[in-house]
Amino acid sequence: MQLFNVFTVKDVVQEIIPYLENTGETAPKAIYFDGWNGLAASAVLRSIAEDPPPFLKKKFDKILHIDCSRWKSRRALQREIAHKLKLPHSIMAAFDGEDEKDDFSGVEESSRAEVAEVTREIYQTAKDHSCLVIFCNGSDNTIDMEDVGLPPYYWFSGTTNKVLWTFRGRFRLDPRIKEKVDSSHLYIYRNFLWAFEYDTAQLILDEATEVVKYMMQCNNKQSITPGIAAKCISYLLWLSKKGGSTMEYNWATHASSYWVCDGIIEEGQSDESWEVSTALHQQIRLDDYSSHTVNFLPGHLHAESWKSTIYESDIKERLSPKLTSFFLAVEKSIPLPPNMFQQSGRLRVLKLFGCSFSFYSPPFHCCRSLRFLGLDSCTDQRQEEEDSKGRPTMEFFQSLWVLDIRHMDWDLDLSPDILEQLAKNIREIHLKKGRVWRSNLAWRQLQNLDKVRVIKLLDLSGSNAIAVLPSLCGATALRTLVLDGCTELVQVGPGLPPSLESFSFDAGRPGTGDNGSNGAKISRISLAGCAKLVDLRLLGYLPNLVELNLSGTAVKFLDLKMVYQAMENLQAMENLQILLMGCKHLRAIFWPEYGMLQLRIPCIDITDIRFFQSLVEKSFFSFAWWTHGTFKLNLYLPCTSMEDEGKNSNKDRLCTTTGHLVGAPSVHKSLTSKTCCAYNDVRIEEIAAFDTWRTSGLQFVPQNIHVEIRQGTINNTNVVAAQAIRAVRFVMNRVQSLHVHNNSSITSIIPDEISRPVSGEDINYHALKWCHVESCPKLDTVFYTNYGRGYYCFDNLENFWAADLLMARSIWSRGRPYRWNDPHCFAKLHAIHLYCCPRLQFVLPLSWFNTLFSLETLHIVCCGDLKQVFPVEERFLSAIATKHPNGMLKFPKLKHLYLHDLFCLQQICEAKIFAPVLETVRLRGCWALRRLPATASHRQDGRLVAVDCERDWWEKLEWDGLRVGHHPSLFAPRHSAYYKKRQLRTTVLR
């Protein structure tokens, strides 16, 4: 340890420089500077870094000033070092990529570690240079610079490396932090008696100057002077000294309000002054200031302006007319003299704790300059002579900016004029287990909140008498709403102002007192449309909550870890419905450890499929929540704003959660306007929609777990981490219905690099029942099918529908490698409907027995390049010819075959087809097709297969004979006598 004996930044710099110059073998390589009991340390380090002496510049190739006094994470530290070393943009981009990955993985910012790629680059950049690292460490632990990439100072005898660092900065004055300094480091410090004289005031100003520089870095402008910032800090230090540990200042909530209301930061009603005060509040460390003894000398300029006392004797003393802030806390309920504040015309901040006074005529009613009024645990002491004198007008309410009432009821009966003026000026209302309105009017009178235009914060913590939240739609400036402990409240929203940025509802744990013993009554929380909402705090025992609507908010993380539901009567409980539509910034959901007992998620908008990690528990054996019975989950990719989707889109999307049939889609314009029809007796609409009600192929049925991929860009390129890939596979294997539409970016629903078989879970779409794909012009292959390791795929698929896939070459990429029997793949597929896929070459390659034995309907229109619907793997084709009856592949349930404008179609299946129950065939424009499926020669109902086709095409068909069920006598063709448009047979010359 090394003690210095100077009191200015300039002088102590001269004390430290020799230690940095000394690069001998025995010289200290790591130097810790603690400042003056923690004060001004960062100012000293900045002075050395920004203006090093010339010989220090010659000694070190690089002098790196790393200021992380406002600590975020080890990764943020590494980013700052990389920035100072001016590493290439490609290296810096690695930080954004890792941050994004951790966002979707649910890694908290404070836990984010260094990036290995950047660590190597920093090492390569710095290893051949001598470096002086000047480091302000805002964390609670020492940092080994080797971990972030800087070479250790004991390596490389040809170079010199040193570290000068501190834990201090931003008024971090907690004396316990210095105990964490490594004993091997040279420790430079100065202990001194805190006396508020010139030296101390100058050091506070130096530290305040540092804070103002931090603020300028954030805002790129100087919004406050160092002198004002120093005065704000002096305010905290002085009050902490005077109030000791008895006074509850609630610095974390009110420090910035005190500064504005007292007038230290002027122009209090302008938004800028409050924003500046909040920014200053955020930049400094609000550690335990009461641990420091700051002695204000007699006659100090603040002595008559700021007063805080805990002594009964001070109540009887005459208050200074210059007093601007007064804090009083007494252990017993001591009555205040009625005339106590008669001379306090300049009083702006008043906080009373445990006092007794007349609520009818409070002693501070004459304080017309009052801006902050805080009352905590005060009691009413009515005086007999008050009725004869009449009640004062309570005009001080008209000037209030902040009202803070805790643990007391004060039934106010304010005049309409005062209420109107209060509504115009009030910026913050804090009511914690307190009340300030007449009981007979309760909160219904507070519909005037609808007129509160400037209020920024409303804190009703512990107000368990509130059953109905007043209308807040008119509070257009409201940013923070706190409803902790409002257990009688039944519903929050809708209609909260879009300016809301922070919301908190803490119902308390079960069996822990008033807040949680019976559970909160809250049933619905709707924050929909609060586009600026980023901070959501929801926790406690919520057995009655059935809806949480965060649609259209800017929430990045939804933390439900501390939400408790009832463990009993699960069958009687309604499912908790979570709505997350239009949440473009949503990255992760944190679930309770024991799951959500009853859960239904009708809609989640997803910007990136890495979000799937939030839906899957870490072992990948189940969804991240444990739910009693079935549940609803609808996922929408990519996320779009609520405005983009139109007024009715949300209702349309919600209706899909009921599980009812969605009406058959209208026939695409591509089928009616672009297709040239050469037949008078055929309407393409009829071909497209025929048999709609007899089959379910066109009736899309969203299931319990539903995914919709729609217009917009889906980011799949960053899905490289094993955890993200496994999450995508897990979810897609449990999706029951899939709707893909109007997306111009995707080339496959799930890219091949994610779908291909690897160790772990493969994508096999085990649960998929319904699939509807349309208007995706770049889609090349709809599904990359995987049959690796003997897994089955699409074993529950019932209906597939696709339209307007202009570039698609296949629906399923390939078939299973030849095997004798596969009773599961596509075993339940009933219907395939394809419209306007002009480049489609095939639908599904076949390579196994028991193929498509549930297929009933094959409906294909306007797929001009299609040559084979079902190509057959070569070995399987040989097996069919030698081992199947009559060398045909059986489709035991195929009933309806509709083919239109398939000009290149040569074969329905590369193998011959036997369809014993075939009922209807409708064909137009399939001139290259020469075979129909064979059918049963002795049909059970005796009816022939109805065939609607062109006469010319029918006459050119090829037949195998009646013995194998392939003969014209088994079919009943229908041809129109006038099926072609009239055409000129000769050329007309003019």
LINKASUL-V619803 format. One record per helix or strand. SS is the DSSP state (hx for helix, st for strand). FROM is the first residue (numbers start at 1). LEN is the number of residues. If there is no record, write none. Layout:
BEGIN
((SS	FROM	LEN) (SS	FROM	LEN))
END
This chain:
BEGIN
((st	2	2) (hx	9	13) (st	30	7) (st	39	1) (hx	41	10) (hx	54	6) (st	62	7) (hx	74	11) (hx	89	17) (hx	109	3) (hx	116	11) (st	131	7) (hx	145	4) (st	161	6) (hx	175	6) (st	186	5) (st	195	2) (hx	198	22) (hx	226	18) (hx	251	12) (hx	271	13) (hx	289	3) (st	295	2) (st	306	4) (hx	312	4) (st	325	11) (st	349	9) (st	372	5) (st	379	2) (hx	386	4) (hx	395	5) (st	402	5) (st	409	4) (hx	416	10) (st	428	5) (st	435	3) (hx	442	10) (st	457	3) (st	480	3) (st	491	2) (st	502	5) (st	524	3) (st	535	7) (st	547	3) (st	557	3) (st	563	2) (hx	570	3) (st	576	5) (st	588	3) (st	599	8) (st	608	1) (hx	609	7) (st	616	1) (st	623	1) (st	632	6) (hx	649	10) (hx	669	4) (hx	684	6) (st	705	5) (st	715	1) (hx	722	11) (st	737	5) (hx	752	4) (st	770	5) (st	781	3) (hx	788	3) (st	799	5) (st	810	3) (st	819	1) (st	831	5) (st	842	1) (st	846	1) (st	848	1) (st	857	5) (st	868	3) (st	872	1) (hx	874	10) (hx	885	3) (st	888	3) (st	896	5) (st	907	3) (st	912	3) (st	920	5) (st	934	1) (st	945	4) (hx	951	5) (st	961	1) (hx	962	3) (st	966	1) (hx	968	3) (st	971	4))
END
